[in-house]
Amino acid sequence: MAVTNQMRQPSGFAEIIIQDWQGAGLLKPSAIKPVVFTAEKRIVLKQLGRLKEADRQALGEVFGKIIG
């Protein structure tokens, strides 16, 4: 899933607004968009943050909706 601060209203299908974006260590209000991709570990420069429990649960619920 992709994390972005480019949010639109209303949110698109399966988008999650990160409620505790500051607690997650993000610089701006952000959303998770249902874009799945893979990246080689060597091109990842740094970890921006870590989702708090409530946002992880919301992400798990969206995965359940997508997968069925």
N, C-alpha and C positions, 0 to 999 in steps of 0.2 A: 504494500500500500504506500502511496505517496503522501508526504506531509507538505503542506503549502500554506502560505499566508495569503494567497490569492483566493479569497472566498467570495461567493456570490449568493444573493438572496433571491428566491429561496434556494436552499441547498439542493444539490442534485441527488440522484439515486445513490444510496448507500454512503453518502458523505457524512462524516462525523465531525462536529465542532469540538475541538479539544477544550474541555471546560477549565482544566487547571494547567493552562499552557505555561504560566510562569513557574509553577511547581515542577513541570516537566523539563524546565531549563530552556524553553524556547524563547526567542527574542521578541516575537510578536504574536498576537492572536492567530491561531492556526487551525487548519482542518485536515482530516485524513480523507483522501479521495481513493475510490476503488480502482486504482491502477496498480496492477501487479507486474513486477519486473524483477530481474535478477541483475546483480552487479558484482563484478569481480572484487574480492576483498581488497586488493591492492589499490583500487581507485577510490575507495572510501577514505576521505581525509580525516574525519573525526566524527564522533557521536555528538549530536547536538543536545540530546536530552533523553529522558526516560519517562514514559507515560505513568501516571499515578493509577492506582487500582481502579477507580471509577471509570476512567477513560479506557483502561485495558478491558474492562467488562463490556463497555459499549462497543469496542472493536470486536470482541468475541461474538456479541449478538449480531452485528452486521455480517460477520463471516458466516454465521449460521443462516441468515436470510439468503445470502448469495449462494451458498453451497446447497441449501435446502435441507 
